[in-house]
Amino acid sequence: MNDALDFDIAVIGAGHAGCEAALAAARLGKRTVIFTINLDAVANMPCNPNIGGTAKGHLVREIDALGGEMGKCADKNMLQSRMLNLRKGPAVHSLRAQEDRRMYQIDMKRRLEGQENLCLRQAEVKELKRTEGGFVLKIHTGVEFTAKCVIVATGTYLEGRIIVGETSYSGGPDGMFPSKGLSASLAEMGVSLMRFKTGTPARVHARSLDYSKMQVQEGDERVVPFSFETETPGENKVVCHLTYTNEETHRIIRENLHRSPLFNGFIDGVGPRYCPSIEDKVVRFAEKERHQVFIEPMGLDTMEMYVQGMSSSLPEDVQLRMLRSMAGLEKAEIMRCAYAIEYDCCDPLQLKPSLEFRGIEGLFGAGQFNGTSGYEEAAAQGLMAGINAARKLDGLPPVVFDRSEAYIGVLIDDLVTKGTNEPYRMLTSRAEYRLLLRQDNADLRLTPIGHEIGLISDGRYAGFLAKKERIEKEIARIRTVNLPPSDGLNRLLEEKGSSLLSTGINMVELLRRPEVGYDELAPFDRERPPLSDAEREQVETAVKYEGYIRRQFEQVEQFRRNEKRLIPDDINYDEVYGLRIEARQKLAKMRPENVGRASRISGVSPADIGVLLIYLAGRERDGKA
């Protein structure tokens, strides 16, 4: 045995999925190696320079609540912070932060370098083979490493192909080399591969822009951190700007669609529906007169500006013309042109809920390799793959969240149960129980589990318990508080358009009025204890939405009854009389662990589930369950 080359867990790829996977595995005591084609590309942000956003902010909060790293790194390197969807209910409030792209990379790389049990290695993994005790990984120099478990987190590098107009070449994002050869090893092992596509907008030089013609986009006055451990939130250091496409932009695009790889058949891979290229948007939404375009700084030490909303694979001369057709970009200088990238990824239907491949023991997938898009989706999967690979080696059961526990549970359940035929993006609409899965209560939901796993320290857990107790005590206290009518209180209610008081009212009843907030009642509630912003938010939400929350808990109970109805591993679906052929084939292929997961498989109808339940009941009567 060569200690320098033998590891418990090997992670292939050091993007957002790989970083979380490697850190989690190493922190759980496993000797871990993480490979990256280029050390300068660790935690790279090739698509956009921000973390979070609608539903994605929820994932970052959950990653942090479990002991992951993305939220802490994002807080430290934040340039501008905004809370999205504040005009809507708390279930869809989502934090989004502009990041200093290079500083984020440097910071995350430093965290990997300083982690005990973790070896960071610049190398391209060319071959992966199974052995009796695990896997052999051969890198580009011919050196072989061994590992008991392997996590594939190759992002968009796997057999990557860059496409700009009529030009294409092998490449990874941001001018990096692609990963060549590994796809063949995976296919030989039995991994079914798909071909997906994503893209990125151009980067333009800041000096070439006229900001006076654009709308200024300020950050929030009150900065909210991603990490529950961040005690001092950062400050907004930059502003972003908003402009729009116009009829001239759309004319240029339409007249050059014959040169677009998306429309002339040059691109084979399937692209993301929820993050389409500008040419795709112009075709699909032909009735729209304009589309938003945000100009976002890439960092404090660079003049590169990111053109959010203008992802494209059109030829570079067309890109320049369409950029210069917009207000404020009439003299835009392209520093990096937009491009599309095709890459190999796996069919996630091959994965167990633990993210381990079915039939390939010890091999896990994470991130865009699993068919997703987005840094946050990748990091969430990486964290879970790292946790479950480490637990597998310890002989412990995997950690699997159901759809009522976490957005992470929704994400992974969608992938391994429904699959995806395009890059999957997390949306709040995908979560049936989103009022329970708010970003503000991610720590209440998941920090006890993170502590039990071993990624949350005793000190942090003690602080969490104290916070939880303060929230619970305050909710109990305000149930006993009655506010008498007063000129000041009625003046506030009148300003809010709320009914005035003629008699006393319980504070809970008053808080349930949509227009009245907890903080606004502070002058009339002299006994309230000092609480943090986050604690006050949780108190208000718990009280204001108590009825809705109770109703969702009742729905969860019904959901969990189906999740607890286990399906035996040895079931022969050909023996289940009355199952349709399609359902029989899908169930036999995917081997769902319970009735709930079986019901969510595409092609399995409610009638099929009814037949399956009757069959399972018969097995129980016969003593075969």
Buried (B, 14 or more C-beta within 10 A) or exposed (E): EEEEBBBBBBBBBBBBBBBBBBBBBBBBBBBBBBBBBBBBBBBBBBBBBBBBBBBBBBBBBBBBBBBBBBBBBBBBBBBBBBBBBEEEBBBBBBBBBBBBBBBBBBBBBEBBEEBEBBBBBBBBBBBBEBEEEBBBBBBBEEEEBBBBBBBBBBBBBBBBBBBBBEEBEEBBBBEBBBBBBBBBBBEEBEBEBBBBBBBBBBBBBBEBBBEEEBBEBEBBEEBBBBBBBBEEBBEBEBBBBBBBBBEEBBEBBEEBBEBBBBBEEBBEBBBBBEBBBBBBBBBEEEEEEEBEBBBBBBBEEBBBBBBBBBBBBBBBEBBBBBBBBBBBBEEBBBBBBBBBBBBBBBBBBBBBBBBBBBEBEBBBBBBBBBBBBBBBBBBBBBBBBBBBBBBBBEEEEBBBBBBBBBBBBBBBBBBBBBBBEBBBBBBBEBBBBBBBBBBBBBBBBBBBBBBEBBBBEEEBBEBBEEBBEBBBEBBEBBEEBEBEBEEEBBEBBEEBEBEEBEEEBBBBEBBBBEEBBBEBBEEBEEEBEEBEEBBBBBBBBBBBBBEEBEEBEEEBEEBBEBBEBEBEEEBEBEEBEEBBEEBBBBBBEBBBBBBBBBBBBEEBBEEBBEBBBEBBEEBEEEEEE
